Amino acid sequence: MKHLLEISKIVTKKKVRKIEIFDDNSLRQKNSKFNEFYEAIMAGKFRTDIDAANFLYSCNPTDDKYRQLKSRFKKRLLNTLFFLDINVPSSSNYNRAYFSCNKEWTLVKILLSNKAYHTAAHLGRHILTTALKFKFADVIVNCARILREYTVMIEDEKLFEQYDQYCKQYQNILEAEIRSEELYQRVIMNYYKPASKATDLTQKIGIYCDALVGLAEMYESPVVIYNRYMVWAYRYEMLNDYENVLKTCEAAEKYIDDNPKYYREDKLAEIAVKILSALLHLNDYKKGKEVAVHYTQLFKLNEVWYTLMEYHFLLAMKANDYGDASQVLEEVVESKGFSGLASDDAEKWKVFEMYLAYAKLITEGEDSIKTRKRKRFKLKRFLEEPILYPKGQRIFTILLVIGQVLFFLEQDRYGEAFERVERLKGYANRQLKKEEHFRMIQFIRLLQQLAKAHFNYKNIGVHKKYHDRLLETPFKYRGLTHEIEVLPYEYLWNLILERTQEA
C-alpha cells in the first residue's frame, strides 16, 4: 500500500487533464484532423510538408494552423510510444524484455525525481531481476546504482555490498559491450566505401577481430558475441572469402539456437542476409533457395523480407531458374507493403522485371514475356518511352538502357542499339566513377567496341583488355544499387556474342 500512496500523491499533484494518444478509440473519430493526418501519412500520401499542408488546409506549410496541428500531432505520436503493444508475435522475448526494462526505468527516474524513493527501489528490484536474466548490462548498472544508494537510506550494509558487486561486475561488461559496438560501427561506417577510401579499415579490421575475440572470451555478453561474429563475417567478405563468411554466420546461427533467451530478430535478420549473400557469391543456388525459403517464411513481410527476397531472386537468375525468379518477383510486387517501399528499393524490382523478361525471351521465346500473373511486361512501351531518372537514381537509367540494347539486338534493330550504346558511352566517360562502377564501365566499353564493328564480332577491334578486366574483377553485390548485376556482365557479354552470331 505504501507504494500506491507514494504514486497517488505524485499523480494528484501533477496529473494532466487528458492524455492525448493514438489508440483504437481515438482513431475511430473520423471527423478529427489528427486522424485525417494520421491516415494520410500511413497511406503514403505525403512526401513533404507542402503536400501535407495543402491536403489538410489548402495552405502553405508556414501557416500557423498547419504548424500548430503538426506540433500537436507529433506530441501525440510521442505520447503513444509509451503505450506500444510489445507482445506482437514478431518480437522476441529478449526485445520485449529490453523494451519493458527501459520503459519501467523511465518510471523509476520519474519516481526518484518526485522523491518516491521506496516505490522507485521496489520497481528497480523488479527491473534488475529481468535484466540479470537477459544480461542487459546497461540496465543492470543503472538499477544497481540507484539500489545501492537506496540501501544507504535504509542502512542495509549487506544489500549495499550485493548491489555494489553488480555495479562493478556489469560496469566492466558494459565497457566491453561499448567497445565491441564501437568496433562494429567502425566497420559499418567504412564498409560501403570504395576500396581506395577504405584502406584504414582494410588495415585495421584484423586488429578489430582479434580484440573482439578477446572481449568475447573474457565477458559472457550476447552483445559482444554478436558483434564478434558480424565483424569477422565482414572481414571475410572484404577478402572475398565467402566460404568463411558462410561458416562464421552459421556459427552465429548456432549460438542463437543454443541460447534462445538471447534471440534477437534484428541480429538473426542480419545473419540471414549475410548467409544469402555468401551463397549468391558462391553460386550455391540449391542451398541458397532453401535458406531463402526458410528465412522469408520466418520474416514474412517484415522489413528484411524484401531484402531476403531480393537475394532469392538474384540466386534464381544466376542459376537460370527463371520460373523460380518469376514466382519471387510476383510475390514481391503483389505484396501489401510493396507500394510503401523506398523509391530505390521499388525501382530495383522494375530493373529485375526487365532483365527477367529478357532472360525468358531468349530461352522461351516472345510469348514468355510475362513476369506477373495479371500484367505483361510491355516491351514495345519499354523500348519506345524515354528512360530518364533524376541524378541520384541515374544508375537505374543506365541499367535499363543496357536492357534496351539487349532487346534491340534481339530484334536486329542495330541502329537503335548503336544510339543507346552511344548514350551509355557518355555516361561511362563523364558520370560513372571508375572505382565504384568499374565492372559496368568495362561492359559498356565492350558494347562500344561491338557497336563500332556494326555488331559483328568478326570485325571487332581492341576489346580483350576490357573483357580481361571484367574477369579479373569478380562480381560483388552488397545491396548497393550501383552493384546490381541481375545477369553478371561476363555472362551477358557471352550471351550477346552468341545471339548476334546466331542472327
C-alpha positions as a printed NumPy array, in Angstrom:
array([[  0.   ,   0.   ,   0.   ],
       [  2.865,   2.406,   0.745],
       [  3.848,   2.304,  -2.928],
       [  0.315,   3.139,  -4.05 ],
       [  0.252,   6.052,  -1.627],
       [  3.542,   7.412,  -2.962],
       [  2.39 ,   7.161,  -6.586],
       [ -1.055,   8.648,  -5.835],
       [  0.477,  11.735,  -4.247],
       [  2.561,  12.408,  -7.347],
       [ -0.37 ,  11.856,  -9.729],
       [ -2.689,  14.055,  -7.649],
       [ -0.246,  16.965,  -7.661],
       [  0.942,  16.768, -11.266],
       [ -1.657,  14.918, -13.317],
       [ -2.736,  16.242, -16.716],
       [ -6.366,  16.708, -17.654],
       [ -6.152,  14.457, -20.679],
       [ -3.559,  12.123, -22.162],
       [ -3.508,  12.565, -25.915],
       [ -2.509,   9.38 , -27.735],
       [ -3.484,   7.435, -30.83 ],
       [ -5.438,   4.364, -29.764],
       [ -8.196,   2.371, -31.451],
       [-10.892,   4.521, -29.868],
       [ -9.424,   7.867, -30.939],
       [ -8.741,   6.593, -34.474],
       [-12.431,   5.799, -34.914],
       [-13.262,   9.518, -34.733],
       [-13.257,  10.1  , -38.474],
       [-14.006,  13.844, -38.292],
       [-10.716,  14.57 , -36.495],
       [ -7.902,  16.408, -38.289],
       [ -5.462,  14.329, -36.252],
       [ -6.917,  11.132, -37.664],
       [ -7.063,  12.573, -41.168],
       [ -3.368,  13.473, -40.848],
       [ -2.513,  10.048, -39.421],
       [ -4.383,   8.038, -42.068],
       [ -2.919,  10.091, -44.917],
       [  0.62 ,   9.553, -43.615],
       [  0.02 ,   5.813, -43.289],
       [ -1.363,   5.734, -46.841],
       [  1.831,   7.359, -48.14 ],
       [  0.078,  10.469, -49.437],
       [  2.714,  12.918, -48.198],
       [  6.374,  13.323, -49.101],
       [  6.815,  16.911, -47.882],
       [  5.209,  19.468, -45.572],
       [  3.934,  21.214, -48.691],
       [  1.911,  18.093, -49.593],
       [  0.514,  17.769, -46.068],
       [ -0.413,  21.449, -45.62 ],
       [ -2.119,  21.564, -48.997],
       [ -4.06 ,  18.339, -48.317],
       [ -5.216,  19.304, -44.814],
       [ -5.835,  23.044, -45.091],
       [ -5.058,  24.098, -48.69 ],
       [ -2.398,  26.372, -47.237],
       [  1.374,  26.79 , -47.08 ],
       [  3.421,  24.782, -44.516],
       [  4.343,  28.082, -42.791],
       [  0.69 ,  28.761, -41.974],
       [  0.034,  28.824, -38.206],
       [ -2.859,  26.368, -38.311],
       [ -0.748,  23.715, -40.059],
       [  2.279,  24.319, -37.826],
       [  0.151,  24.005, -34.686],
       [ -1.506,  20.823, -35.913],
       [  1.867,  19.31 , -36.836],
       [  3.34 ,  20.179, -33.417],
       [  0.409,  18.687, -31.502],
       [  0.321,  15.692, -33.835],
       [  3.993,  14.975, -33.142],
       [  3.429,  15.273, -29.384],
       [  0.518,  12.835, -29.584],
       [  2.629,  10.361, -31.559],
       [  5.417,  10.577, -28.984],
       [  2.933,  10.026, -26.147],
       [  1.666,   6.921, -27.935],
       [  5.17 ,   5.404, -27.866],
       [  4.74 ,   4.794, -24.121],
       [  1.797,   2.512, -24.859],
       [  3.118,   0.405, -27.727],
       [  1.985,  -3.215, -27.811],
       [  5.244,  -5.138, -27.494],
       [  3.532,  -8.531, -27.336],
       [  3.281,  -8.86 , -31.111],
       [  4.412, -12.25 , -32.496],
       [  7.376, -10.76 , -34.363],
       [  9.026,  -9.505, -31.176],
       [ 11.425, -11.806, -29.367],
       [ 11.341, -12.273, -25.609],
       [ 14.727, -10.551, -25.495],
       [ 13.474,  -7.442, -27.308],
       [ 10.237,  -7.33 , -25.334],
       [ 12.132,  -7.625, -22.082],
       [ 14.577,  -4.881, -23.062],
       [ 11.739,  -2.558, -24.068],
       [  9.897,  -3.223, -20.81 ],
       [ 13.007,  -2.655, -18.711],
       [ 13.696,   0.69 , -20.344],
       [ 10.072,   1.774, -20.132],
       [  9.983,   0.92 , -16.433],
       [ 13.369,   2.572, -15.93 ],
       [ 11.772,   5.823, -17.144],
       [  9.183,   5.379, -14.409],
       [ 11.95 ,   4.85 , -11.835],
       [ 13.568,   8.159, -12.838],
       [ 10.199,   9.937, -12.591],
       [  9.604,   8.444,  -9.147],
       [ 13.07 ,   9.441,  -7.952],
       [ 12.667,  12.998,  -9.22 ],
       [  9.479,  13.195,  -7.141],
       [ 11.161,  11.692,  -4.049],
       [  9.152,   8.446,  -4.173],
       [ 12.267,   6.503,  -3.113],
       [ 10.574,   3.372,  -1.763],
       [  8.483,   2.797,  -4.874],
       [ 11.432,   3.574,  -7.148],
       [ 13.56 ,   0.981,  -5.327],
       [ 10.759,  -1.591,  -5.442],
       [ 10.387,  -1.16 ,  -9.213],
       [ 14.173,  -1.09 ,  -9.606],
       [ 14.482,  -4.525,  -7.992],
       [ 11.881,  -5.905, -10.388],
       [ 13.745,  -4.467, -13.385],
       [ 17.05 ,  -5.805, -12.093],
       [ 15.689,  -9.361, -11.902],
       [ 14.691,  -9.267, -15.559],
       [ 17.912,  -7.541, -16.618],
       [ 20.065, -10.175, -14.918],
       [ 18.187, -12.953, -16.719],
       [ 18.924, -11.433, -20.137],
       [ 22.286,  -9.844, -19.224],
       [ 21.244,  -6.275, -20.052],
       [ 24.468,  -4.744, -18.765],
       [ 23.388,  -1.118, -19.167],
       [ 20.103,  -1.719, -17.33 ],
       [ 21.829,  -3.707, -14.57 ],
       [ 24.343,  -0.923, -13.936],
       [ 21.575,   1.712, -13.825],
       [ 19.434,  -0.296, -11.418],
       [ 22.339,  -1.368,  -9.211],
       [ 23.405,   2.24 ,  -8.776],
       [ 20.035,   3.502,  -7.553],
       [ 19.515,   0.403,  -5.392],
       [ 22.969,   0.804,  -3.863],
       [ 22.057,   4.37 ,  -2.967],
       [ 18.733,   3.207,  -1.528],
       [ 20.493,   0.724,   0.786],
       [ 22.332,   3.658,   2.337],
       [ 18.98 ,   5.26 ,   3.115],
       [ 17.624,   2.075,   4.761],
       [ 21.026,   1.234,   6.318],
       [ 21.33 ,  -2.269,   4.87 ],
       [ 25.046,  -2.943,   4.503],
       [ 24.611,  -6.49 ,   3.188],
       [ 22.42 ,  -5.328,   0.295],
       [ 24.817,  -2.458,  -0.318],
       [ 27.647,  -4.927,  -0.996],
       [ 25.43 ,  -7.037,  -3.247],
       [ 24.431,  -4.104,  -5.44 ],
       [ 27.955,  -2.734,  -5.399],
       [ 29.168,  -6.08 ,  -6.768],
       [ 26.597,  -5.944,  -9.566],
       [ 27.742,  -2.408, -10.317],
       [ 31.399,  -3.336, -10.629],
       [ 30.876,  -6.628, -12.477],
       [ 28.487,  -5.281, -15.097],
       [ 30.255,  -1.969, -15.47 ],
       [ 33.18 ,  -3.961, -16.882],
       [ 30.81 ,  -5.924, -19.125],
       [ 29.14 ,  -2.691, -20.25 ],
       [ 32.506,  -1.191, -21.15 ],
       [ 33.279,  -4.341, -23.175],
       [ 29.931,  -4.033, -24.972],
       [ 30.546,  -0.366, -25.732],
       [ 33.988,  -1.224, -27.12 ],
       [ 32.564,  -4.068, -29.241],
       [ 29.862,  -1.734, -30.572],
       [ 32.492,   0.859, -31.441],
       [ 34.497,  -1.68 , -33.446],
       [ 31.389,  -2.962, -35.224],
       [ 30.312,   0.609, -36.026],
       [ 33.755,   1.476, -37.408],
       [ 33.436,  -1.457, -39.786],
       [ 29.923,  -0.495, -40.924],
       [ 30.914,   3.158, -41.372],
       [ 33.677,   2.2  , -43.821],
       [ 32.226,  -0.988, -45.297],
       [ 30.474,   0.6  , -48.285],
       [ 33.313,   2.94 , -49.201],
       [ 35.342,   2.219, -52.361],
       [ 38.448,   0.152, -51.649],
       [ 40.795,   3.134, -52.06 ],
       [ 38.89 ,   5.07 , -49.383],
       [ 38.545,   2.123, -47.008],
       [ 42.263,   1.401, -46.665],
       [ 42.15 ,   2.29 , -42.985],
       [ 39.503,  -0.379, -42.397],
       [ 41.388,  -2.907, -44.534],
       [ 44.46 ,  -2.416, -42.383],
       [ 42.708,  -2.405, -39.031],
       [ 39.858,  -4.909, -39.336],
       [ 42.182,  -7.778, -38.377],
       [ 43.033,  -5.913, -35.15 ],
       [ 39.314,  -5.354, -34.526],
       [ 38.623,  -9.064, -34.983],
       [ 41.347, -10.09 , -32.534],
       [ 40.125,  -7.525, -29.996],
       [ 36.572,  -8.866, -30.253],
       [ 37.747, -12.447, -29.763],
       [ 39.497, -11.327, -26.583],
       [ 36.424,  -9.479, -25.319],
       [ 34.137, -12.455, -26.083],
       [ 36.444, -14.825, -24.198],
       [ 36.593, -12.506, -21.21 ],
       [ 32.938, -11.465, -20.925],
       [ 29.839, -13.591, -21.435],
       [ 27.765, -10.967, -23.195],
       [ 25.413, -11.612, -26.136],
       [ 26.13 ,  -8.088, -27.398],
       [ 29.877,  -8.746, -27.571],
       [ 29.383, -12.184, -29.124],
       [ 27.044, -10.91 , -31.859],
       [ 29.473,  -8.127, -32.72 ],
       [ 32.364, -10.588, -32.836],
       [ 30.582, -12.842, -35.336],
       [ 29.499,  -9.992, -37.579],
       [ 32.854,  -8.197, -37.708],
       [ 34.552, -11.483, -38.64 ],
       [ 31.932, -12.014, -41.353],
       [ 32.616,  -8.553, -42.768],
       [ 36.347,  -9.227, -42.691],
       [ 35.995, -12.437, -44.697],
       [ 33.649, -10.7  , -47.118],
       [ 36.229,  -7.981, -47.748],
       [ 38.694, -10.767, -48.597],
       [ 36.117, -12.366, -50.936],
       [ 36.358, -15.469, -48.74 ],
       [ 32.691, -16.395, -48.885],
       [ 33.232, -19.919, -47.587],
       [ 34.352, -18.438, -44.273],
       [ 31.609, -15.806, -44.35 ],
       [ 29.181, -18.72 , -44.509],
       [ 30.924, -20.681, -41.728],
       [ 31.024, -17.621, -39.453],
       [ 27.344, -16.838, -39.959],
       [ 26.354, -20.466, -39.445],
       [ 28.293, -20.408, -36.152],
       [ 26.291, -17.289, -35.22 ],
       [ 23.073, -19.16 , -36.08 ],
       [ 24.159, -21.997, -33.795],
       [ 24.837, -19.549, -30.963],
       [ 21.271, -18.284, -31.318],
       [ 19.903, -21.845, -31.335],
       [ 21.952, -22.731, -28.25 ],
       [ 20.962, -19.55 , -26.394],
       [ 17.297, -18.936, -27.237],
       [ 16.804, -16.401, -24.441],
       [ 19.261, -14.078, -26.217],
       [ 17.466, -14.408, -29.547],
       [ 17.078, -11.094, -31.381],
       [ 15.262, -10.998, -34.695],
       [ 17.256,  -7.957, -35.884],
       [ 20.548,  -9.821, -35.407],
       [ 19.23 , -13.012, -36.981],
       [ 17.993, -10.964, -39.938],
       [ 21.471,  -9.517, -40.426],
       [ 22.964, -13.004, -40.246],
       [ 20.402, -14.348, -42.744],
       [ 21.218, -11.624, -45.29 ],
       [ 24.942, -12.334, -44.928],
       [ 24.359, -16.075, -45.465],
       [ 22.35 , -15.463, -48.634],
       [ 24.97 , -13.004, -49.864],
       [ 27.684, -15.635, -49.341],
       [ 25.656, -18.279, -51.18 ],
       [ 24.987, -15.866, -54.052],
       [ 28.708, -15.273, -54.499],
       [ 29.424, -18.999, -54.14 ],
       [ 26.788, -19.75 , -56.823],
       [ 25.158, -22.265, -54.475],
       [ 21.594, -21.947, -55.689],
       [ 20.277, -25.165, -54.132],
       [ 21.302, -24.239, -50.598],
       [ 20.523, -20.578, -51.224],
       [ 16.946, -21.358, -52.177],
       [ 16.478, -23.487, -49.042],
       [ 17.852, -20.726, -46.828],
       [ 15.807, -18.064, -48.598],
       [ 12.554, -20.009, -48.24 ],
       [ 13.253, -20.67 , -44.547],
       [ 14.025, -17.068, -43.667],
       [ 11.376, -15.423, -45.846],
       [  8.791, -17.532, -44.023],
       [ 10.3  , -16.546, -40.668],
       [ 10.377, -12.839, -41.523],
       [  7.208, -12.78 , -43.609],
       [  6.574,  -9.202, -44.851],
       [  8.979,  -7.886, -42.231],
       [ 11.253,  -5.052, -43.416],
       [ 14.067,  -7.535, -44.071],
       [ 11.725,  -9.778, -46.08 ],
       [ 12.2  ,  -7.679, -49.219],
       [ 15.987,  -7.905, -48.908],
       [ 15.819, -11.677, -48.475],
       [ 13.512, -11.961, -51.483],
       [ 15.942,  -9.846, -53.49 ],
       [ 18.766, -12.311, -52.821],
       [ 16.45 , -15.232, -53.585],
       [ 15.616, -13.615, -56.942],
       [ 19.283, -12.969, -57.81 ],
       [ 20.205, -16.543, -56.872],
       [ 17.483, -17.876, -59.166],
       [ 18.597, -15.628, -62.028],
       [ 22.236, -16.707, -61.737],
       [ 21.085, -20.337, -61.759],
       [ 18.874, -19.709, -64.831],
       [ 15.806, -20.846, -62.881],
       [ 13.523, -18.217, -64.364],
       [ 10.383, -19.947, -63.142],
       [ 11.506, -19.546, -59.531],
       [ 12.62 , -15.964, -60.23 ],
       [  9.168, -15.201, -61.682],
       [  7.428, -16.552, -58.584],
       [  9.628, -14.441, -56.306],
       [  9.027, -11.316, -58.391],
       [  5.287, -11.911, -58.446],
       [  5.108, -12.384, -54.682],
       [  7.077,  -9.199, -54.032],
       [  5.268,  -6.82 , -56.404],
       [  1.859,  -8.107, -55.289],
       [  2.688,  -7.855, -51.564],
       [  0.812,  -5.335, -49.418],
       [  3.938,  -3.43 , -48.447],
       [  5.394,  -3.025, -51.924],
       [  3.77 ,   0.357, -52.579],
       [  5.324,   1.679, -49.37 ],
       [  8.905,   0.761, -50.274],
       [ 11.517,   3.47 , -50.586],
       [ 11.902,   4.674, -54.173],
       [ 15.275,   2.987, -54.781],
       [ 14.032,  -0.344, -53.424],
       [ 10.936,  -0.259, -55.626],
       [ 12.94 ,   0.728, -58.724],
       [ 15.242,  -2.256, -58.194],
       [ 12.329,  -4.56 , -58.844],
       [ 11.488,  -2.767, -62.104],
       [ 15.047,  -3.457, -63.225],
       [ 14.716,  -7.072, -62.067],
       [ 11.475,  -7.433, -64.029],
       [ 13.073,  -6.174, -67.227],
       [ 16.094,  -8.5  , -67.04 ],
       [ 13.851, -11.441, -66.194],
       [ 11.769, -10.632, -69.269],
       [ 14.918, -10.618, -71.403],
       [ 16.163, -13.913, -69.944],
       [ 12.809, -15.567, -70.573],
       [ 12.643, -14.132, -74.095],
       [ 15.924, -15.702, -75.182],
       [ 15.159, -19.052, -73.562],
       [ 11.434, -19.435, -74.189],
       [ 10.507, -17.009, -76.967],
       [  8.313, -13.912, -77.194],
       [  5.245, -15.447, -75.569],
       [  7.212, -15.853, -72.363],
       [  7.47 , -12.134, -71.574],
       [  5.016, -12.401, -68.749],
       [  6.513, -11.688, -65.335],
       [  3.248, -11.078, -63.464],
       [  0.049, -13.03 , -63.342],
       [ -2.188, -10.116, -64.26 ],
       [  0.23 ,  -7.861, -66.162],
       [  2.569,  -8.33 , -69.092],
       [  5.96 ,  -6.725, -69.487],
       [  5.242,  -4.067, -72.114],
       [  8.263,  -4.494, -74.366],
       [  7.067,  -2.03 , -77.029],
       [  6.48 ,   0.652, -74.424],
       [  9.809,  -0.109, -72.717],
       [ 11.713,   0.353, -75.988],
       [  9.865,   3.473, -77.135],
       [  9.375,   5.519, -73.969],
       [ 12.296,   7.687, -72.78 ],
       [ 14.245,   6.396, -69.786],
       [ 15.467,   9.21 , -67.59 ],
       [ 15.781,   9.114, -63.816],
       [ 16.924,  12.037, -61.636],
       [ 20.65 ,  12.391, -60.967],
       [ 20.522,  10.487, -57.673],
       [ 18.985,   7.471, -59.446],
       [ 20.98 ,   7.619, -62.683],
       [ 22.166,   4.055, -62.178],
       [ 18.636,   2.853, -62.972],
       [ 18.726,   4.769, -66.241],
       [ 21.947,   3.009, -67.209],
       [ 20.732,  -0.449, -66.204],
       [ 17.543,  -0.03 , -68.233],
       [ 19.31 ,   1.458, -71.25 ],
       [ 21.587,  -1.6  , -71.247],
       [ 18.362,  -3.613, -71.264],
       [ 17.153,  -1.674, -74.322],
       [ 20.385,  -2.554, -76.134],
       [ 19.79 ,  -6.235, -75.386],
       [ 16.245,  -6.174, -76.747],
       [ 17.177,  -4.129, -79.827],
       [ 19.882,  -6.669, -80.678],
       [ 17.306,  -9.448, -80.409],
       [ 15.148,  -7.606, -82.939],
       [ 18.087,  -6.806, -85.265],
       [ 17.444,  -3.089, -84.725],
       [ 21.132,  -2.255, -84.84 ],
       [ 20.743,   1.471, -85.498],
       [ 18.743,   1.976, -82.318],
       [ 21.096,  -0.304, -80.401],
       [ 24.005,   1.844, -81.616],
       [ 22.253,   5.024, -80.378],
       [ 21.775,   3.504, -76.927],
       [ 25.41 ,   2.4  , -76.773],
       [ 26.466,   5.969, -77.588],
       [ 24.327,   7.159, -74.702],
       [ 25.968,   4.618, -72.402],
       [ 29.374,   5.785, -73.643],
       [ 28.516,   9.31 , -72.468],
       [ 27.64 ,   8.027, -69.003],
       [ 30.82 ,   5.951, -68.815],
       [ 33.036,   8.845, -69.925],
       [ 31.582,  11.596, -67.789],
       [ 29.383,  10.392, -64.983],
       [ 30.316,   6.912, -63.788],
       [ 33.02 ,   6.699, -61.143],
       [ 35.889,   4.479, -62.224],
       [ 36.214,   2.634, -58.938],
       [ 32.583,   2.309, -57.901],
       [ 31.307,   1.386, -61.382],
       [ 34.368,  -0.444, -62.669],
       [ 32.609,  -3.567, -63.956],
       [ 29.789,  -1.59 , -65.532],
       [ 32.281,   0.653, -67.361],
       [ 34.186,  -2.36 , -68.753],
       [ 30.928,  -3.86 , -70.028],
       [ 29.982,  -0.572, -71.701],
       [ 33.427,  -0.445, -73.324],
       [ 32.808,  -3.921, -74.731],
       [ 29.471,  -2.769, -76.132],
       [ 31.208,   0.252, -77.675],
       [ 33.7  ,  -1.97 , -79.499],
       [ 30.933,  -4.261, -80.724],
       [ 28.876,  -1.275, -81.915],
       [ 31.888,   0.079, -83.836],
       [ 32.056,  -3.3  , -85.59 ],
       [ 28.352,  -2.939, -86.513],
       [ 27.639,  -5.735, -84.008],
       [ 29.706,  -8.214, -85.991],
       [ 32.181,  -9.88 , -83.655],
       [ 34.448, -10.853, -86.567],
       [ 35.197,  -7.183, -87.167],
       [ 35.609,  -6.145, -83.531],
       [ 38.646,  -4.127, -82.599],
       [ 40.549,  -3.818, -79.301],
       [ 38.322,  -5.319, -76.675],
       [ 40.19 ,  -8.112, -74.92 ],
       [ 41.557,  -5.808, -72.207],
       [ 38.027,  -4.85 , -71.173],
       [ 36.959,  -8.481, -71.055],
       [ 40.055,  -9.404, -69.03 ],
       [ 39.309,  -6.62 , -66.548],
       [ 35.803,  -7.973, -66.093],
       [ 37.11 , -11.452, -65.382],
       [ 39.845, -10.157, -63.063],
       [ 37.36 ,  -8.108, -61.001],
       [ 34.809, -10.542, -59.573],
       [ 31.137,  -9.723, -59.223],
       [ 30.388,  -8.293, -55.773],
       [ 26.965,  -7.298, -54.511],
       [ 26.347,  -5.762, -51.09 ],
       [ 22.844,  -4.474, -51.704],
       [ 24.042,  -1.201, -53.287],
       [ 22.21 ,  -0.083, -56.422],
       [ 25.399,   0.61 , -58.379],
       [ 26.463,  -3.016, -57.835],
       [ 23.314,  -4.557, -59.318],
       [ 24.001,  -7.227, -61.934],
       [ 20.856,  -9.251, -62.418],
       [ 22.78 , -11.228, -65.037],
       [ 26.548, -10.858, -64.444],
       [ 28.244,  -8.787, -67.131],
       [ 30.617, -11.505, -68.322],
       [ 27.623, -13.809, -68.781],
       [ 25.717, -11.073, -70.628],
       [ 28.683, -10.453, -72.929],
       [ 28.958, -14.103, -73.879],
       [ 25.213, -14.197, -74.411],
       [ 25.308, -11.166, -76.713],
       [ 28.084, -12.702, -78.805],
       [ 26.202, -15.969, -79.029],
       [ 22.924, -14.29 , -80.028],
       [ 24.424, -11.88 , -82.567],
       [ 26.429, -14.661, -84.236],
       [ 23.279, -16.765, -84.471],
       [ 21.498, -13.884, -86.151]])
